[in-house]
Amino acid sequence: MTAHASPPPAGRSPAATAFDALHTRHAAALTRQAYLLTGQPRLARRAVRHGFQLAWQRWPEVAVAPDPAAWVRAAVYDHALRPWHRLAPGGRTAGCAELPDDADPALREAITTLPAPYRRVLLHDGLGLGLHATAAEVEATTRAAAGRLTHARDLLAARLPELGLAGQPPTRQGAILRDRLAALLAGPADDGPATGEPPPTGAQVRAGGERSARRTTRAAFGLTGLFALVTLSVAVATPDHYAGPPVPPVAQAPATRHPGSDTNRAVHRTHPDQARLLPEVR
């Protein structure tokens, strides 16, 4: 007998139900990952909220993706590692006193001091994604991703000799880091870095994504209207035809006259000064 899928709760569409399930399964783990990338609990929460809101706005695309969780993870990491977040006041110290017990503070601090591309590829490796999947998510070639991973491990080995990475083959280095990162990323299923505020639900994230989409649409219409108004104003103020600069008259040589003609005698007789100024006289 074929089992039938349970109907979505009243008032929720199948798309909303699927999105809420994705959020429930992955939001807490993504929050811990974003915190490891940034060292900032509040920024980690914002990045996860942004990633899921973007996923809801593009749900037709995300729903048919081979791995919707990977789509959201890429969006979360992109937002978390944007460089201008470093300019925010109270960056790394915001909310740190509210964190629960930190499993490996030395490793967390060492990771957050790495360059952003190294942090990202190292975390992908720590999640056990594999080099090809990591390269696809960071939008780099496999060779570039491997190079970043090697440099990240070398930097960690120099900064934390107690990790035991120095002198180990790459396979062993990966196993050591995955074990240590697993402790950092472990946590209750419904918990992330503490920030003094409860994590949002899937419904709240969907509502926020819809509000953000409406604001973006209104802003786009406003800019379009402003551009049309400026264009109309310029069109009204501009003449409907182009009037070039005035062209000075071209001096024409006088007709050739015989020296003894009556016309020349009349000019000399009636306008002696003008006759002296004519070019042919000079």
C-alpha angles and dihedrals in degrees: 000000000000115000115230122220113249113255118253117263116273113278095021126100121224088253092054091047092051092047093049090051091052090049093049093051100045113019097088095046091047090051091055090047092050090049090053089051095049110020087223117109097197092046088050091055092047092050092052092046090049092048094052093043089053089048091053092049089053097034096136087060096040095046092060096041115118089240115016091184090057090051091054092043091055091050092048093049092047092053095043093053099046106132098229091066087077089067093059114111117252091019112166098012096055109116097349093123088058094056119114119236110320109226097205114007095170093055092044092053092045092052094049090054092058120097111273097251090052092048092052098048091044092054091048088053090048090055089056096241096143129236098278094049090045092052091050093051095047090044094236136119118269090248093052092048091050090050093051091048092051092050092046092053091047091052092049091048090054095045097042110031089170089071089074095224097129114102094007123125116252093256092056092044090054092050092050093050094045090054093049094043091049089064091050093049096043118104144124114308093245099039137085135161108328114246101162092260130090116250113258121255124236091257091053091049091049091050091049091049091051092050090049091050091051091050091050091049093049091048091050092050090047093052091046091051092047091050091049091049093050091047091050092048092052091047092052094047094048118083115249091236135036117246110198124211116283114271114228115235116263114238111236125206113246119250115271112261132187113251092242099045121129092236094060091046090051092051092050091045100048102030110025095160094051090049091055090053097052113110094233090056092052 
